[in-house]
Amino acid sequence: MDVMTVTVLAAKVCPKAPPGAVGPTNEITSYVLWGVIILFGLAIIIGIGAVVAGRIFGMSHASKVGVISLVVVFVAAIAYLVLPGMLNGILGKGCI
């Protein structure tokens, strides 16, 4: 193998956003992150409302669904915090 071929094979290629795309990409990402956080909050409020309404009106199924929805929201919130770190650890910085 030629020395130049070995040098080319050893070089890492890291993906980069095109010029001018970083600002809009960060803005869209921040909107999505805040939207997900708001949805988590709404789901918690609705789950608590289902539990309270189920207890007040004697609807045990509504209470059960409310408790299950609260558990699902908390599991999803934990996954929302843990999974990006796991993917970053597995995939690294994305350089080939």
C-alpha positions in Angstrom: 0.0 0.0 0.0 1.2 3.5 -0.8 1.9 6.0 2.0 -0.7 8.4 0.6 -3.4 5.7 0.6 -2.7 4.8 4.3 -3.0 8.5 5.2 -6.3 8.9 3.4 -7.7 5.8 5.1 -6.6 7.0 8.6 -8.2 10.4 8.2 -11.5 10.8 10.0 -14.5 12.4 8.3 -16.8 14.3 10.7 -20.1 15.5 9.4 -20.8 19.3 9.6 -23.8 21.4 9.0 -23.7 23.7 6.0 -22.8 27.3 6.6 -25.7 29.3 8.1 -27.6 26.1 9.2 -26.5 26.0 12.8 -28.7 28.9 14.0 -32.0 27.6 12.5 -31.1 24.0 13.6 -30.5 25.1 17.2 -33.8 27.1 17.1 -35.8 24.2 15.8 -34.2 21.8 18.4 -35.0 24.2 21.2 -38.6 24.5 20.2 -38.9 20.7 20.0 -37.3 20.2 23.4 -39.6 22.9 25.0 -42.6 21.3 23.3 -41.8 17.9 24.8 -41.3 19.4 28.2 -44.7 21.1 28.0 -46.3 17.8 26.8 -44.8 16.1 29.9 -46.3 18.7 32.1 -49.7 18.5 30.5 -49.7 14.7 30.7 -48.9 14.9 34.5 -51.8 17.4 35.0 -54.2 15.2 33.0 -53.1 12.0 34.9 -53.6 13.7 38.3 -57.0 15.0 37.1 -58.0 11.5 36.0 -57.1 10.1 39.4 -58.9 12.8 41.3 -62.0 12.7 39.0 -62.0 8.9 39.3 -62.0 9.1 43.1 -64.6 11.9 43.3 -67.1 10.3 40.9 -66.5 6.7 41.9 -65.0 5.6 38.6 -62.3 3.2 39.4 -61.2 2.7 35.8 -60.5 6.4 35.4 -58.3 6.3 38.5 -56.5 3.2 37.2 -55.9 4.9 33.8 -54.7 8.0 35.6 -52.2 6.1 37.7 -50.9 4.2 34.6 -50.6 7.4 32.6 -48.5 9.0 35.4 -46.2 5.9 35.5 -45.8 6.0 31.7 -45.0 9.8 31.8 -42.3 9.3 34.5 -40.8 6.3 32.6 -40.8 8.4 29.4 -39.2 11.4 31.2 -36.5 9.1 32.5 -35.9 7.7 29.1 -35.9 11.2 27.6 -33.0 12.1 29.9 -31.0 8.8 29.7 -31.3 7.6 26.1 -29.5 10.6 24.4 -26.5 10.0 26.7 -26.5 6.3 25.9 -26.7 6.9 22.2 -23.8 9.4 22.5 -21.8 6.9 24.4 -22.4 4.2 21.8 -22.1 6.2 18.6 -19.4 8.6 19.8 -19.0 12.0 18.0 -20.1 10.7 14.7 -16.8 10.8 13.0 -16.1 8.0 10.5 
